[in-house]
Amino acid sequence: MKPTLDIILFVAALIVVALLADAWRSARHDSQQLAATLAAIQAQKRSVHTPQEAAKQLPTVLPDLPLPVSIHDPNLTAPLPPGEPATTTISIPQPDLVPLYDGLQDCRACALQGDSLKKDLADEKSRSASLQHERDAAIAAARGGTFFVRLKRAAKWFAVGLATGAAVAAVAHH
């Protein structure tokens, strides 16, 4: 009966290790994929420097819409009347308004959730640092204090032993 129990425990431990390894691998893959996506977004942001480039790239970053959004840039080669700024117009078809609004609201919700997650992460880091400090203090106390406290205590007992040995040697010589 004992070998059967050992085999069952071994198989259960093996399954737990396999599940933990799979979870770790999956989390690592997701983390790498998120980092790559964020890097691609940052690269796209760095590649746009002018309003004209932004106007060309804007339709690619808008959520999927039923009809295309049209962006009209003014012709800057023709002279503009004095005091009139060069304006770009965006035409959004009515069927696109609700999906666009929903996408923008989702974006706002994600930004708020991201801020909340950053705060939670900062709280968790401070809590972890506090727990680590407490753990280090408990380990030091279990060992008998810090290195210098232990050194001082050892030196004291060494001196006591040295004095006792000298006293015993002096008594033995008389």
C-alpha positions in Angstrom: 0.0 0.0 0.0 2.9 2.4 0.7 4.4 2.2 -2.8 1.0 3.0 -4.3 0.7 6.2 -2.2 4.2 7.2 -3.1 3.3 6.8 -6.8 0.1 8.8 -6.5 2.0 11.6 -4.7 4.7 11.6 -7.3 2.2 11.8 -10.2 0.3 14.6 -8.4 3.5 16.5 -7.8 4.5 16.0 -11.5 1.1 17.3 -12.6 1.4 20.4 -10.4 4.9 21.1 -11.7 3.7 20.7 -15.3 0.8 23.1 -14.6 3.0 25.7 -13.0 5.5 25.5 -15.8 2.7 25.9 -18.4 1.3 28.9 -16.5 4.8 30.5 -16.2 5.4 30.0 -20.0 2.0 31.4 -20.9 2.5 34.4 -18.7 6.0 35.0 -20.1 4.7 34.7 -23.7 1.8 37.2 -23.0 4.3 39.6 -21.3 6.6 39.5 -24.3 3.7 39.9 -26.7 2.5 43.0 -24.8 6.0 44.5 -24.8 6.3 43.9 -28.5 2.9 45.5 -29.2 3.7 48.5 -27.0 7.1 48.9 -28.7 5.4 48.9 -32.1 2.9 51.5 -31.0 5.7 53.7 -29.7 7.6 53.3 -33.0 4.5 54.4 -34.9 4.1 57.4 -32.6 7.7 58.4 -33.2 7.3 58.1 -37.0 4.6 60.8 -37.2 6.1 64.3 -37.1 3.8 66.5 -39.2 0.1 67.1 -39.3 0.0 65.7 -42.9 1.6 62.4 -41.7 -0.9 62.3 -38.8 -3.7 62.8 -41.2 -2.5 59.9 -43.4 -2.1 57.6 -40.4 -5.2 58.5 -38.5 -7.6 56.2 -40.4 -5.3 53.2 -39.6 -5.6 53.8 -35.8 -9.3 54.4 -35.6 -11.5 51.5 -34.6 -13.1 49.5 -37.3 -15.9 51.6 -38.8 -18.7 50.7 -41.2 -17.8 53.5 -43.6 -14.4 55.1 -44.2 -13.5 58.5 -42.6 -12.3 61.1 -45.1 -9.6 63.6 -44.1 -9.1 66.6 -46.3 -5.8 68.5 -46.0 -5.7 72.0 -47.5 -3.3 72.6 -50.4 -0.4 74.4 -48.8 1.2 75.2 -52.1 -1.5 77.8 -52.9 -1.2 81.0 -50.9 -3.8 81.3 -48.1 -5.6 84.6 -47.4 -3.8 86.6 -44.7 -4.8 85.7 -41.1 -6.6 82.5 -42.2 -5.0 79.3 -40.8 -4.6 76.2 -42.8 -7.3 73.9 -41.5 -7.8 70.2 -42.0 -11.3 68.8 -42.1 -12.4 65.3 -41.1 -15.7 64.0 -42.5 -17.2 61.2 -40.4 -20.2 59.4 -41.9 -23.2 59.1 -39.5 -23.1 55.3 -39.2 -19.5 55.7 -37.9 -20.4 58.0 -35.0 -21.6 55.4 -32.5 -18.7 52.9 -33.1 -16.3 55.8 -32.9 -17.8 57.1 -29.7 -17.8 53.6 -28.2 -14.1 53.1 -29.2 -13.1 56.4 -27.6 -15.0 55.5 -24.4 -13.3 52.1 -24.4 -10.0 53.9 -24.8 -10.8 56.2 -21.9 -11.8 53.2 -19.8 -8.5 51.4 -20.7 -6.5 54.5 -19.7 -8.3 54.7 -16.3 -7.8 51.0 -15.8 -4.1 51.4 -16.7 -3.7 54.2 -14.2 -5.4 52.0 -11.6 -3.1 49.1 -12.4 -0.1 51.3 -12.1 -1.2 52.5 -8.6 -1.9 48.9 -7.6 1.5 47.9 -8.8 3.2 50.7 -6.8 1.2 49.7 -3.7 2.2 46.0 -4.3 5.9 47.0 -4.7 5.9 49.0 -1.5 4.1 46.2 0.4 6.6 43.7 -1.0 9.5 45.9 0.1 8.0 46.2 3.5 7.5 42.4 3.8 11.1 41.8 2.6 12.4 44.2 5.2 10.4 42.4 7.9 11.6 39.1 6.7 15.3 40.3 6.8 14.8 41.6 10.3 13.2 38.3 11.4 16.1 36.3 9.8 18.6 38.6 11.6 16.8 38.2 14.9 16.8 34.4 14.4 20.5 34.4 13.8 21.1 36.4 17.0 21.1 39.9 15.5 23.1 41.7 12.9 26.7 40.8 12.0 28.1 43.5 14.4 25.9 42.5 17.3 27.0 38.9 16.9 30.7 40.0 16.6 30.4 42.1 19.7 28.8 39.2 21.6 31.5 36.7 20.4 34.3 39.2 21.3 32.8 39.5 24.8 32.7 35.8 25.4 36.1 35.4 23.9 37.4 38.0 26.4 35.5 36.2 29.3 37.1 32.9 28.2 40.5 34.5 27.9 40.2 36.0 31.4 39.0 32.8 32.9 41.8 30.8 31.3 44.4 33.4 32.5 42.9 33.2 36.1 43.0 29.4 36.0 46.6 29.4 34.7 47.6 31.9 37.4 46.0 29.8 40.2 47.7 26.6 38.8 51.2 28.2 38.8 51.0 29.2 42.5 
